[in-house]
Amino acid sequence: MMSQSRTLTRAEADAFGHELDELRREVVADLGERDVAHIRRVIAVAHRCEATGRVLLHLGLDPVTFAVGAGALGLAKILENMEIGHNVMHGQYDWTKDPALDSHRYEWDIVCAGVDWRHSHNFEHHTFTNILGKDRDVGYGWLRVTPAQAWEPRHLAQPIVASSLALMFQWGVGSHDLRIDELISGKQKLRPFLRRARPFVTKAAWQVFKDYGFFPALALANAPRVLLGNLLANSMRNLWTFSVIFCGHFPDGVTVYEQAETENESRGQWYVRQLNGSANIEGGRWLHVLTGHLSHQIEHHLFPDLPAARYPEMAPRVREICAKYGQRYGSGSMPHQLGTVVRKLARLSLPGGGGRSAVERRQSFDAEAQRRRGAEAEAEGRLGWRERRASQPRAAEARTSA
């Protein structure tokens, strides 16, 4: 695997994008019953796991049934959050016209309101992926994940903040669209904040009542056991989701962009940014399902509204296209990707962090932009030369006939 992508001219990027568009058209034309069967099968498994977990937690008395019950409930929550909720809410199954798979109606089993997720994730993150100042998922407003972010004293606590976020990840996701950091800094007024917070407060109140009020109350004397089991199941889902998301977005080799680098971006250049702003996790079929196929984060960023179960079969084609255009296809095992994330978070909690300053990044960008313009001008010059040469015989024939 190459360590760095080759910089493409706009024409090359557009050709790269054209090949990815063709791949997308092939998959869309092939969508059908097997895609629907897959998601319905996963939904059925999640429901059975949840039922098993709740029965064991409610009726069991021994540590074994508690561990199995909490584990089964945690597995159900992971499947519902990753393979079902995340993918359905991306519109991956809207083409089925099934109300149960409608991206605008679906509400998943976490404290994040669907309406907030569709804005902060589906629109902001997937449109402005890895653009500093536009993609708020770069550090989530709290973490420094690239040297291009200015260091502040609060980043010294970054390892603790990141660990807390991992344990309570659904709360970080749920409150993300509230822009609490902007409220603290004074960029957001209190009234808009309160208005923005209503969907989150309503959804979070329901989730807390369901997991820590309603179900424990049903268990009567077993209420403490059920409450603890639900807490552990939610924690399992939080830690797993955090690990998957951070492995796909912040390991070594992922590129973060300045806003100036993406001005007047074509569709092909958008594809290039999605590729270089993502990384994959290597593993088997069950790893892919448990990650919601975000183990193929590259394919997801390229094709967010295609059924995610298609990503493994699309990946070899994407790799071939990347190799053809000299683009890095970042991929590694989960321990490797997570290890680089942990090291990066620790390193960037300190001033500097070993990266380039904002001035150096800007100078590098200006130099690269100049080189790219020169390459495009040279390509246009070669094209013009071919056209002039091709026209010479026709001109000679015209003079002869005259």
Buried (B, 14 or more C-beta within 10 A) or exposed (E): EEEEBEBBBBBBBBBBBBBBEEBBEEBEEEBEEEBBEBBBEBBEBBEEBBEBBBEBBBEBEEEEBBBBBBBBBBBBBBBBBBBBBBBBBBBBBBBBEEEEBBBEEBBBBBBBBBBBBBBBBBEBBBEBBBBBEBBBBBBBBBBBBBBBBEBEEEBEEBBEBBBBBBEBBBBBBBBBBBBBBBBEEEEBEEEEBEEBBEBBBEBBEBBEEEBBEEBBEEBEEBBEBBBBBBEBBBBBBBBBBBBBBBBBBBBBBBBBBBEEBBEEBEEBBBBBBBBBBBBBBEEEEEBBBBBBBBBBBBBBBBBBBBBBBBBBEBBEBBBEBBEEBBBBBBBBEBEBBBBBBBEBBEBBBEEEBEBBEEEEBBEEBEEEEEEBEEBBEEBEEEEEEEEEEEEEEEEEEEEEEE
